[in-house]
Amino acid sequence: MPLFFSKYRRIVDIPLVQIRPCKTQTRKNYSIEKLHELAFSIKNNGVIHPITVRKVSSSEYELIAGERRLRASAMCGRKRVPCIIISCTDDEAERYSLEENLQRSDLDFFEEAQGITDFMNSSHMTSGETALQFGKKQAAIIDMMDILSFGDEEKALILDSHLTLRHAKALLRIIDKTERRIVLSEIIEQSMNVSQTEKYIDSYLCKTALEKLRHQRYKSVIGDIRFFENTIRKALAALRTSGIDAEAKRSENDDYLEYTVRIPKFRTQEQNLNECA
C-alpha cells in the first residue's frame, strides 16, 4: 500500500492530545531553530500538508508521518491538526514512517541507518530485500548497518563537525576505539575532506602495522635471549653439581649484551700431587 492519497480522501481535524508518537520514529535529532521557523509558518499559514495517522483505538491515533509538523503545531499553540487517516499494519506503519523521512532527505545518516536497521529486524528482511524496498544498493544498506558500531560520543562528534558518511566509513577501518578517537580528533582539528581523511587513515594504518611488526619482532628477540640465558644458567648449575666452580658474568650497553663464562680447567689428582712435591 503506497503512501499516496487521492484528492477524494477526507482530511479530518484531530486534537493533538489524541495523537501519540510513532513507536518506531526514526528521527532523534531536531533543530530547535528550524522547529521555531516551522511553528511561525504554521501559526500564520496553517498546516499546509496534513499529518498522516492511523487509528489505534476509539479515541487515539498513532502518528505515521509528520512528526515535525506535529511538534511545531504544539509549539505555536494549536489544539487540532489536519490529518489523513489510513489503515495499515504495524509493519506497514513502520515502513511508511521511514519512507516518509527518507524521501524528505533531512535525516542524518545515523538516523537513516538506525531506521533501516530497525525496519530490517522487524520485517525479517535481508539486506538485499531491504535494498529493493527502498531503492538502494545492497552495499549501501550494509554500510548503513556498519556505521551503527560508532559510540554515541563518536556519532555526536562526527555530526557536530559536519563530517560525511564517507568520513564515517573511512574511520571504521580503525577497529580499536581508542585509536579511532585519536584519529577522529585529528581529522576534525585539521578540517580534512574525504580524500585527505582516507589518505591520513591509510598512512596511520600503515604506520601502526609497522609498529606492531617491530613490537612482535622485539618480543621474539627477547624470548630468544631469555631462552639463551636460561640455557646458560642450567649449564652452570650442571657444572657446579659436578664439582666444577663455573661462573658467568653479564654486561650490556646500547648495542649488545655480553656474557663471560669462566670454567676452571680440569686438573687430575696426579697433577695436584706433582705440584705439591
Secondary structure, DSSP 4 states (H G I P E B T S, - for coil): --S---TTSPPEEEEGGGEEPPTT-------HHHHHHHHHHHHHH--SSPEEEEE-SSS-EEEEE-HHHHHHHHHTT-SEEEEEEE---HHHHHHHHHHHHHHHT-S-HHHHHHHHHHHHHHHT--HHHHHHHHT--HHHHHHHHHGGGS-HHHHHHHHHTT--HHHHHHHTT---HHHHHHHHHHHHHTT--HHHHHHHHHHHHHHHHHHHHHHHHHHHHHHHHHHHHHHHHHHHHHHHHTT---EEEEEE-SS-EEEEEE-PPP--HHHHHHHH-
